[in-house]
Amino acid sequence: MTRHTLLIVAPLCLFICAAACSPPPTTEYRPASTIKDIMDSIVDPSADGIWDSVEVIATLQGTTEKSPKTDDDWKALRRHAIALIEASNLLVMPGRHIAQPGEKAEDARIDMHPEEIEALVSKDRASWTKLAFGLQDAGVQNLKAITARDVKQLIDAGEVLDMACESCHKKYWYRNDPNALPSQGSQ
């Protein structure tokens, strides 16, 4: 009996020792893209894919309605919603910059320069995180509508997505006074 116990206990001890001696999982991140990259590559196309999935098009020839109908249509929308949900986590990842060094706003009369946005985010990280998770919540709401294959619910969730985007843009992208030009130092 002692020999059998040893055959069971010895491998168990080795397993416990190996687990205890293993280095702890790292909590460091290695961001390789900027917030602008994530917005341009993941968030914008995914949000557009959701918003463009339901349309009423009125022309002189009449009105046509567009909505997801096939399994592939719904599968594509599901991918967009999941991309939005997970992009939110990427947006709040520590160490990620707003844009590449030297990048400027497309229209400085309307948009803040990346360094201005980065200063705002650094000053109030809690608000940035809350707004990013508002995007995530909107993505979850869209995913529920997609899972239910409910076009009405998808339209409503699309409006929630629009509000989440605009809430963040009002704080971190648009200038408060569109007529105001940035100071000479931030151009």
N, C-alpha and C positions, 0 to 999 in steps of 0.2 A: 504493500500500500504506500509506503514511503517513497519508493521509486516512482510510482505513478503520480504521486503528488508533486515530486520534483520535476517530472516531465511536463506537468501543467503549469506549475508556478514559475519555472525558469523562463519559458518564452513570454509569460505575462510580465515578468519583471523587466525583461529586455524591451518589450513594447512600451512599458511605462517610462523606462529610462530614456528611450529614444524620443518619446513624445515630450518629456520634460527637458531634454537637452536640445531640442530643435529650436532654432531662433524664432522669436515671435513674428507673426505676420507684420509686414511693414504697413504703416499708415501714410507713408509718403506718396505723393503723386508726382507724375512727370508730365505736366501739361505741355503739349507740343503745338497746340493751336490757340488762337486768341478768341475772345468773346465774339469779335467780328467774324472770324472764320466759322465759328459754330452757328452764328446767326445766318450767315450767307449759305452755308453748306447743309445745315440740318433744320434749323427752326423755320426760316422763311419758306423753303420748298415744302416742308411738311405742313405748315399752316396753310399755304396756298393750295396744296393738294386737297386739304379738307374743305376749305372755303369754296374751291372751284368744283367740288363734287356735286353740289346742288345749285342749280341756276334756273332762272326763268329768263329766256331770251326773247325780247319783243322786237320784231322787225316789221316792215311794211307788209311783208307776206304773212305775218301772223306770229303767234307765240308758241315757243317750244319750251318744254321743261326737261331739265337734265337732272338725273339723280342716280345713285348707284343701284344697279339691278342684278349684276352677276356675282357669283362667288369671287371672281377675280377683282371686281370693283371693290367689294367689301374688304377683301384681303389687302389690297393696296391702301385703303383707308386705315386699316388696322396698323399697317407699317408706319404710316404717317403719325398716328396717335402715339404709338410706342416711341417713335423717334422724339416727339415733343416731350413726352414724360421723362425720358432719360436725358435729353439735352438739358433739362433743368438741373440735373445733378452736375453736368459738365460746366454749366454756367457758374455754379457756386464753388467749384473746386479751388482750393487754396493755391495761390501762386500763378493763377491764370491772368494774363494782361488783357486789356480791352482791345488793343490793336498792336500791330508791329510798330517798332520805333519809327518815327517820322511820318506815319500815316496821318492824313488830315481828314477833316469832315468833307463830305461831298459838296455841301453848300453851307458854309460857315454862318450864313445869315439865319439859317433854320436849325442846323444841327450843331451840337457841341463837338469840339475836337476830342479825340480819344483821351488825351491827357486830362482834360476837364472832367470827362466821365469817370476816368480812373480815380481822380481825386475825390469825387462825390461817393463812389463806391467804397473807397478806403475809409472815408470819414464816417460812413454809416452802413457797415457791412450787414447789419441786421435787416435794414430795409431792402437791400439788394437781395438777400436770401429770401425774404418774405415774398417779394415780387417774382423771383424765379420760381418759387414753389407755387405761386398763383398760376404760373404757366403750367406747371406740372398738374395742378388740380384741374385746370381746363382740359389738359390732355386726357386725364382720367375720365372726365365727364364725356369727352368725345369718344373715348374707347367704349364706355358703357353704351352710348347710342349706337356705335358701330356693331358691338356685340349683339345688341337687340335688333339690329337692322331696321332702326326706326328713323326714317327721314326727318320727321318733325322734330324729334329729339336731337338729331344731328344738326339741324338748323339752329336750334336753341343753344346747343353746345358750341357751335361756331361763333355765336354772338358772345358767349362767355370767353372764348379764346380771344376774340377781338378786344374785349375789355381788358383781359390780362396783358395783352401786348401793349395796348395804348397806355395802361397805367404805368408800366415800366418806362415806355418811351417818353411820357410826359415828365418823369422825374430824371431820367438819365440820358435822353437823346435830344429832345427838342429844347431850344432856347426858350426861356420864359417870354421874352419879347422878340418875336420874329424879326423885328426891324433893327434890333440891336446887333451891332457888329462886335465880335470879340475884341478884346484889347490887343494891342500890337504884339505883346509878348506871347499870346497864345495862338497866333495865326500861323 
